[in-house]
Amino acid sequence: MRFAILTCAILTLACGSDNPVTPPTGSRALTVFGAGRVSDRYTGEIWVRGSVA
């Protein structure tokens, strides 16, 4: 029971930051290509932190 309370407390405290993330030096902003219709749906998984992917 103590472990569950400790885990919940740690997760609650860890999610309390809304500070912006500074991208590493030399990285460029993400750009959007294409302006046509997409007839298929594509999904992917990427790791994102703030505005850096």
Order of alpha helices (4+ residues) and beta strands (2+ residues): alpha
